[in-house]
Structures are given as structure tokens and as C-alpha cells.
Amino acid sequence: MERPGPPPPGVKILKNAHPPRLAERLCEEGFPLVYIAAVKRRDSSTPLEEACHRGEAVCYVYGDVEWAPELEDKCMPITFYVDLKEERRALEALLLYIARTRNLPWVAFNREILSIIGLCDAAPNICLTEEAVIKKVEAMRKQLAPQRLEPPKSPTVETSPDDTANVTAETTTKNKGAAADTDKPHAPAARLDPAVLELLRRCCGEECVSRLLACHE
């Protein structure tokens, strides 16, 4: 059943529709805004639209754009009312159609409706609240974080004053020995074979030999 006018109050099928401002230019060109209201009435004799507005039915509302009062003077809304004979089966068909045509994941839909069609039982992670998702992500981050290994502690050894004096004396002796080795004159570098130098002079030139001799000094 088609009725001109905005959608009735009810349960939104999408968690977040597009903001109203995105429809303003479309409405200026004369295009209508289309909505679907799937109605589960308590009394089958009450008209669908009236049942939604009087709170005598559960109305599941779908639209690409979030309806807002500021659109009343700019847009031409049209709402299609559908009587739900079998609530779960009808909502499942509607959600599958929306998900496939708009390429939306299940998490984009209202958890209440996902629970009605049984997805919350089949895939509980889909129906997690934002707080529960954050907690799960934090727990996984902690599990994947590399654990810091503490360096092994060296055993503490008590030393007597005599032992400290002996260690100091040995260290001083080693340092003096190292200094003495530094003061010793270095052995002269080995001389290059004259025959090899002559061969290099012939093959590479005098400049090559001069550089080699400079590096060897």
C-alpha cells in the first residue's frame, strides 16, 4: 500500500541511514524519497498506517536517507506499507535484498532485527554491542603484543675488603701492561717486491704505483 508522506515512527532497519542534507539536491530536481514500512499489527482490522502512528503495531522502517522535519518543504516522500504475515520470513527476505543490492554487511543493520531473523544465534559476533567489540579488540591486542622478557638477575656476591684490593691491583697491572704495549715501537712494514712494482708500473702506469706505495706507508 502506497501513501504519500514521510515514514511512520518505528524500528529502523539500518543502524545509520544517509544524513538528510544529501537528499536536498535530489529533491530540488523533483525526485521522491522512497521508504518502506513493514508492519506487524496486533489487530488485523486496523489500517497499516494508522496502526503505526497509534502504536498498535511494530513498524520496521527502511530508507536510504534519514527523514527529518527540515525536508518537509523540500522533498516529496512516499512510503510503501507492507503487512507482515510471517514476520521472520518477511524481514529476512527484506534484509537479504537490502544487503545484496546495497552491498552492506550484517553489522550495518539493527541488532533487534538481526535477532528476529535468527542471525544473532547463528553468528553471535554480528550482534555484539560497540562496547563489547572494543573489549574484544583490546583483548586480542594484548594477546598479540610481544611479551617483554626481563633480563636474568646476576647473583650478588659479597666481597671482603681484601678481595676488593686484590681486584684493584690486578686491574691496575693490566692497564699498565696495556700502556706498555702501546709505547713499544711497531715493527717496520714489509717491503713490496721490486719485481711486482715494476710489473705494475708497466701495466698500470707510474701513478698507480705511486698510489700503492702511499697506501703501504
URHU-V954181 format. One record per residue. N is the residue number from 1. PHI is phi in radians with two decimals (* if undefined). D_LAST is the distance of its C-alpha to the last C-alpha in Angstrom with 2 decimals. Layout:
n;phi;d_last
N;PHI;D_LAST
N;PHI;D_LAST
This chain:
n;phi;d_last
1;*;103.59
2;-1.72;102.12
3;-2.37;102.63
4;-1.21;101.38
5;2.33;99.61
6;-1.25;96.57
7;-1.22;95.86
8;-1.37;97.72
9;-1.18;96.15
10;3.02;94.81
11;-1.50;91.88
12;-1.33;88.95
13;-1.29;87.60
14;-1.62;84.12
15;-1.10;82.18
16;-2.44;81.04
17;-1.52;82.56
18;-1.18;81.22
19;-1.15;81.93
20;-1.01;85.07
21;-1.06;83.22
22;-1.22;81.88
23;-1.63;85.48
24;-1.08;86.58
25;-1.17;85.54
26;-1.08;86.99
27;-1.19;90.27
28;-1.08;90.36
29;-1.52;90.41
30;1.64;93.43
31;-1.40;91.88
32;-1.49;93.37
33;-1.74;91.58
34;-1.83;92.59
35;-2.28;92.92
36;-2.14;94.19
37;-2.12;96.21
38;-1.60;96.80
39;-1.96;99.79
40;-1.93;100.97
41;-1.49;104.45
42;-1.46;106.45
43;-2.11;109.69
44;-1.19;109.78
45;-1.49;112.54
46;-1.41;110.44
47;-0.99;108.80
48;-1.03;105.03
49;-1.10;104.06
50;-1.15;106.61
51;-1.10;105.51
52;-1.16;101.92
53;-1.30;102.96
54;-1.59;105.52
55;1.28;103.14
56;-1.75;105.25
57;-2.75;102.44
58;-1.69;98.75
59;-1.98;97.16
60;-1.72;93.71
61;-1.92;92.41
62;-2.23;89.78
63;-2.89;88.44
64;-1.21;85.15
65;-2.02;85.61
66;-1.18;86.57
67;-1.32;89.97
68;-2.49;90.36
69;-0.99;93.29
70;-1.18;91.44
71;-1.57;91.70
72;-1.06;95.51
73;-1.55;96.02
74;-2.00;93.21
75;-2.07;93.38
76;-2.02;96.00
77;-1.44;95.50
78;-2.32;97.20
79;-2.08;97.44
80;-1.76;98.42
81;-1.69;100.20
82;-2.17;100.11
83;-1.48;102.35
84;-1.46;100.43
85;-1.36;102.65
86;-2.07;99.99
87;-0.97;97.46
88;-1.12;94.57
89;-1.15;94.86
90;-1.18;95.24
91;-1.15;92.32
92;-1.10;90.09
93;-1.11;90.96
94;-1.16;90.31
95;-1.16;86.92
96;-1.10;85.80
97;-1.11;86.80
98;-1.12;84.95
99;-1.08;81.82
100;-1.39;81.63
101;-1.31;82.60
102;-1.79;80.35
103;0.98;77.60
104;-1.83;77.77
105;-1.34;76.59
106;-1.11;79.17
107;-1.19;77.60
108;-1.40;78.78
109;-1.74;82.39
110;-1.11;84.49
111;-1.10;84.24
112;-1.07;88.01
113;-1.33;88.60
114;-1.07;85.89
115;-1.19;87.67
116;-1.11;91.01
117;-1.51;89.78
118;1.62;88.12
119;-1.26;84.43
120;-1.18;83.73
121;-1.39;84.92
122;-1.31;83.08
123;-2.42;79.76
124;-1.01;79.75
125;-1.11;76.34
126;-1.15;77.86
127;-1.74;80.29
128;-1.17;77.96
129;-1.30;78.23
130;-1.06;75.30
131;-1.12;74.93
132;-1.16;74.86
133;-1.13;72.23
134;-1.07;69.97
135;-1.11;70.37
136;-1.15;69.51
137;-1.11;66.39
138;-1.12;65.22
139;-1.14;65.92
140;-1.16;63.93
141;-1.11;61.01
142;-1.19;60.95
143;-1.19;61.08
144;-1.45;58.20
145;-1.18;56.00
146;-1.13;53.19
147;-1.42;54.10
148;-1.43;51.67
149;-1.64;50.85
150;-1.35;50.64
151;-1.12;47.76
152;-1.11;49.08
153;-1.43;49.85
154;-1.34;48.19
155;-1.13;50.79
156;-1.47;51.28
157;-1.94;50.90
158;-1.40;52.59
159;-2.06;50.62
160;-1.54;52.11
161;-0.99;50.79
162;-1.14;49.72
163;-1.12;47.63
164;-1.09;45.95
165;-1.12;45.11
166;-1.12;43.61
167;-1.12;41.40
168;-1.10;40.23
169;-1.13;39.45
170;-1.13;37.45
171;-1.12;35.41
172;-1.10;34.72
173;-1.11;33.63
174;-1.13;31.19
175;-1.08;29.67
176;-1.14;29.31
177;-1.13;27.67
178;-1.17;25.12
179;-1.14;24.44
180;-1.12;24.14
181;-1.14;21.55
182;-1.19;19.49
183;-1.32;19.85
184;-1.16;18.70
185;-1.20;15.40
186;-1.34;12.83
187;-1.22;12.55
188;-1.09;9.69
189;-1.18;7.66
190;-1.15;9.75
191;-1.40;9.47
192;-1.32;10.49
193;-1.17;14.17
194;-1.01;15.20
195;-1.16;18.23
196;-1.18;16.50
197;-1.07;14.49
198;-1.14;17.89
199;-1.14;19.60
200;-1.16;17.36
201;-1.12;17.92
202;-1.28;21.61
203;-1.46;21.88
204;-1.95;19.64
205;1.77;19.23
206;-1.15;16.83
207;-1.11;15.70
208;-1.11;14.68
209;-1.16;12.54
210;-1.08;10.89
211;-1.13;10.19
212;-1.10;8.89
213;-1.14;6.37
214;-1.17;5.49
215;-1.28;5.56
216;-1.42;3.80
217;-1.19;0.00
